Amino acid sequence: MSNYIFIETTDPFSSADSNFVADTAIGLRQNGHNVTIFFVQNGVLVLRKAATRSSVSLLVDADIKLLADDFSLRERGILSDELSDGVRPADIGTLADLLIRDDTKALWH
């Protein structure tokens, strides 16, 4: 079993291929891999409870770990209580720790 980390920088409001990450992450999880998505930059916009076109609930249901860069959240004025259930704020150090784990593959989108 491998560890996969997706670093998501885009949002479905401005990127036509935003479903790529959700679809691929769910497929990997269904095949028994550990999957984390770390949202940064505009990628955090989709994590708001009020966001439309969000696949967050599908990702949570698939048992995928969802982390939101706390700096990106602050830059966009998004408070922790505005995040969808299952999303946890994290700092960039958390991402660094995840990336150095054995048998980890990272994909940047």
Backbone bond lengths (Angstrom), bond angles and torsions (degrees), N, CA, C in turn:
res aa  C-N    CA-C-N  psi(-1)  N-CA   C-N-CA  omega(-1)  CA-C   N-CA-C  phi
1 M - - - 1.452 - - 1.525 108.32 -
2 S 1.306 116.56 128.16 1.459 122.98 179.50 1.516 110.87 -99.27
3 N 1.314 114.73 163.85 1.462 122.37 173.02 1.520 107.46 -105.26
4 Y 1.303 116.81 128.77 1.459 121.98 176.91 1.521 108.90 -117.52
5 I 1.330 114.54 133.58 1.460 120.31 175.73 1.529 107.53 -123.74
6 F 1.301 115.03 120.94 1.458 120.97 173.56 1.520 107.11 -99.54
7 I 1.301 115.87 131.66 1.459 121.47 174.93 1.524 105.64 -107.65
8 E 1.320 115.00 106.85 1.474 121.61 -173.04 1.515 110.77 -101.29
9 T 1.332 115.37 117.21 1.466 121.19 -178.87 1.519 112.75 -107.99
10 T 1.330 117.02 -9.99 1.466 119.44 -175.00 1.524 110.91 -107.31
11 D 1.300 115.04 165.39 1.463 120.74 178.09 1.528 108.78 -124.38
12 P 1.331 117.75 157.23 1.463 120.04 -177.32 1.518 113.61 -71.34
13 F 1.321 117.42 -7.63 1.459 121.10 -179.65 1.521 111.86 -80.79
14 S 1.340 116.50 -22.95 1.460 119.73 -176.83 1.521 113.33 -126.16
15 S 1.319 118.01 -2.00 1.456 121.11 -176.69 1.527 109.98 -128.29
16 A 1.305 116.14 123.02 1.461 120.98 -177.86 1.525 112.53 -72.02
17 D 1.331 118.08 -20.83 1.458 120.40 -177.04 1.529 113.35 -104.62
18 S 1.315 116.93 25.45 1.466 120.10 -176.78 1.526 112.74 -66.68
19 N 1.322 118.93 -21.71 1.467 120.82 178.52 1.516 112.27 -71.58
20 F 1.318 117.25 -15.99 1.464 121.72 -179.80 1.522 111.40 -53.61
21 V 1.320 117.04 -48.86 1.462 120.75 -176.62 1.521 110.82 -64.71
22 A 1.311 117.94 -49.09 1.466 120.63 -178.89 1.527 111.08 -61.10
23 D 1.323 116.95 -47.40 1.467 120.32 -178.22 1.530 111.50 -62.69
24 T 1.316 116.39 -44.14 1.469 120.61 -178.79 1.523 110.80 -68.76
25 A 1.330 116.76 -42.59 1.465 120.41 179.95 1.526 110.99 -62.28
26 I 1.304 117.55 -43.90 1.462 121.13 179.78 1.528 109.96 -63.95
27 G 1.322 117.42 -42.58 1.462 120.68 177.96 1.520 112.36 -61.19
28 L 1.318 117.24 -42.68 1.462 120.68 178.31 1.524 111.24 -65.03
29 R 1.318 116.09 -40.80 1.470 119.85 179.75 1.527 110.41 -65.41
30 Q 1.324 116.92 -39.95 1.465 120.82 178.30 1.531 111.58 -63.88
31 N 1.320 116.33 -24.05 1.461 120.99 177.19 1.525 112.34 -90.71
32 G 1.328 117.13 10.74 1.454 121.38 172.22 1.513 117.04 92.83
33 H 1.317 117.83 6.87 1.462 120.49 -179.61 1.530 110.89 -87.42
34 N 1.327 115.68 154.15 1.459 121.35 171.76 1.519 107.87 -81.01
35 V 1.309 117.09 129.93 1.464 120.81 -176.01 1.524 109.76 -130.82
36 T 1.331 114.81 131.60 1.453 123.03 174.77 1.516 108.07 -127.04
37 I 1.313 116.51 139.15 1.462 120.40 171.01 1.518 107.03 -116.51
38 F 1.320 115.63 123.37 1.464 122.48 178.56 1.525 106.39 -107.67
39 F 1.323 116.59 112.15 1.458 122.79 -176.89 1.526 109.78 -90.90
40 V 1.330 116.30 128.78 1.458 121.94 177.96 1.525 109.38 -133.62
41 Q 1.304 115.32 169.85 1.464 122.81 178.36 1.528 109.31 49.73
42 N 1.332 118.66 -135.32 1.466 120.97 -178.53 1.527 113.40 -70.99
43 G 1.312 117.12 -8.98 1.457 120.18 176.15 1.518 112.52 -60.08
44 V 1.331 117.98 -26.24 1.466 120.89 -178.53 1.526 112.73 -71.67
45 L 1.326 118.14 -17.95 1.466 120.71 -176.77 1.522 112.64 -59.34
46 V 1.306 117.37 -35.04 1.467 121.55 -177.07 1.531 112.03 -73.96
47 L 1.304 117.81 -10.81 1.463 121.82 -175.75 1.525 114.01 -84.15
48 R 1.324 117.10 -6.55 1.461 120.30 179.04 1.524 110.43 -71.72
49 K 1.311 115.82 142.69 1.473 120.76 178.38 1.527 111.29 -54.53
50 A 1.316 117.13 -35.45 1.462 121.92 -176.21 1.530 113.40 -84.48
51 A 1.328 118.20 -1.04 1.466 120.68 -176.87 1.521 111.17 -69.28
52 T 1.311 115.01 139.33 1.463 120.34 174.31 1.524 108.28 -96.26
53 R 1.308 116.37 164.73 1.468 121.96 179.64 1.528 112.06 58.39
54 S 1.305 116.43 34.14 1.458 121.97 -178.90 1.525 110.90 -98.47
55 S 1.314 116.03 139.43 1.469 121.42 175.90 1.529 111.20 -105.53
56 V 1.328 117.07 16.39 1.460 121.52 -175.88 1.528 111.22 -57.43
57 S 1.314 118.56 -45.63 1.468 119.92 -177.72 1.527 111.30 -63.10
58 L 1.325 117.65 -37.06 1.470 120.59 176.73 1.524 110.97 -64.03
59 L 1.326 116.21 -39.34 1.462 120.74 179.86 1.523 111.28 -68.45
60 V 1.314 116.50 -41.95 1.468 120.83 177.81 1.531 109.55 -63.25
61 D 1.319 116.83 -44.64 1.462 120.79 179.06 1.528 112.16 -62.01
62 A 1.328 117.00 -28.64 1.466 121.94 179.30 1.526 112.28 -83.90
63 D 1.334 117.08 2.79 1.467 122.68 179.38 1.528 112.28 65.25
64 I 1.327 115.11 42.55 1.460 121.89 176.35 1.517 107.91 -100.90
65 K 1.327 116.15 133.11 1.463 121.76 -179.18 1.529 108.64 -76.58
66 L 1.340 116.70 126.18 1.464 122.25 -177.85 1.523 109.41 -115.96
67 L 1.329 115.19 119.05 1.457 121.70 -179.68 1.522 109.42 -121.75
68 A 1.327 116.34 140.40 1.472 121.98 179.95 1.522 108.83 -117.66
69 D 1.312 116.22 126.97 1.463 121.44 178.39 1.526 109.87 -59.85
70 D 1.323 115.89 120.36 1.463 119.35 -175.42 1.528 112.43 -64.95
71 F 1.325 118.31 -32.48 1.466 120.89 177.63 1.531 110.45 -66.41
72 S 1.328 116.67 -44.27 1.469 120.67 178.64 1.521 111.20 -62.81
73 L 1.330 116.60 -37.97 1.474 120.18 176.98 1.523 110.48 -62.63
74 R 1.341 116.93 -47.70 1.475 120.53 -179.85 1.524 111.06 -61.94
75 E 1.334 117.15 -41.66 1.473 120.79 179.60 1.519 112.07 -58.55
76 R 1.316 116.78 -31.11 1.461 121.70 -176.42 1.522 112.66 -102.86
77 G 1.321 116.27 7.15 1.462 120.63 175.82 1.517 114.02 68.79
78 I 1.323 117.47 28.03 1.458 121.27 -179.34 1.528 108.46 -97.83
79 L 1.322 115.68 121.66 1.462 121.56 179.65 1.525 110.35 -88.21
80 S 1.318 116.36 155.67 1.469 121.33 -178.84 1.521 112.52 -56.58
81 D 1.331 117.12 -37.50 1.468 118.93 -178.40 1.532 112.96 -74.61
82 E 1.327 117.37 -6.32 1.463 121.32 175.94 1.529 111.86 -90.48
83 L 1.338 117.21 -6.22 1.461 121.31 -177.18 1.517 111.25 -79.37
84 S 1.312 115.63 147.31 1.465 121.58 175.67 1.519 110.20 -61.56
85 D 1.318 115.35 153.50 1.457 120.29 175.97 1.525 109.25 -58.83
86 G 1.311 116.01 139.48 1.458 120.90 178.68 1.504 114.39 93.63
87 V 1.329 117.91 -4.26 1.467 122.22 179.44 1.519 108.31 -104.02
88 R 1.321 115.69 134.19 1.456 120.62 -179.30 1.531 110.29 -123.12
89 P 1.327 118.39 130.74 1.464 120.29 173.88 1.533 109.70 -66.65
90 A 1.317 115.81 146.49 1.464 121.30 179.14 1.523 109.03 -150.86
91 D 1.315 115.75 155.84 1.467 118.43 177.86 1.528 110.07 -93.63
92 I 1.299 115.25 170.66 1.463 120.97 -176.02 1.524 111.46 -65.57
93 G 1.326 117.14 -24.66 1.457 120.56 175.55 1.517 112.37 -63.06
94 T 1.328 116.11 -34.04 1.460 121.09 176.37 1.521 109.86 -62.18
95 L 1.322 116.21 -43.03 1.462 120.09 177.60 1.522 110.44 -61.41
96 A 1.316 117.43 -45.14 1.467 120.93 179.04 1.526 110.78 -58.48
97 D 1.330 116.89 -43.16 1.466 120.53 178.91 1.529 111.51 -62.57
98 L 1.314 116.91 -39.98 1.463 120.59 179.36 1.526 111.42 -66.57
99 L 1.322 116.55 -37.39 1.459 120.56 -176.64 1.523 113.51 -69.03
100 I 1.319 117.84 -25.18 1.471 119.22 -176.55 1.526 113.33 -94.07
101 R 1.316 117.66 1.67 1.465 119.68 175.97 1.529 109.81 -64.80
102 D 1.323 115.22 149.72 1.469 120.35 176.30 1.520 110.37 -61.25
103 D 1.308 114.40 147.57 1.467 123.08 176.23 1.525 112.09 54.84
104 T 1.329 115.70 45.41 1.459 121.38 179.21 1.526 110.27 -111.79
105 K 1.291 114.49 135.61 1.470 121.62 177.59 1.526 107.23 -119.98
106 A 1.320 116.09 131.77 1.474 120.71 -178.95 1.518 110.07 -113.42
107 L 1.325 115.22 140.04 1.463 121.72 176.50 1.525 107.42 -128.16
108 W 1.318 116.56 127.14 1.457 122.66 -178.70 1.514 108.83 -103.97
109 H 1.323 116.12 127.72 1.466 119.58 179.37 1.514 109.74 -130.87
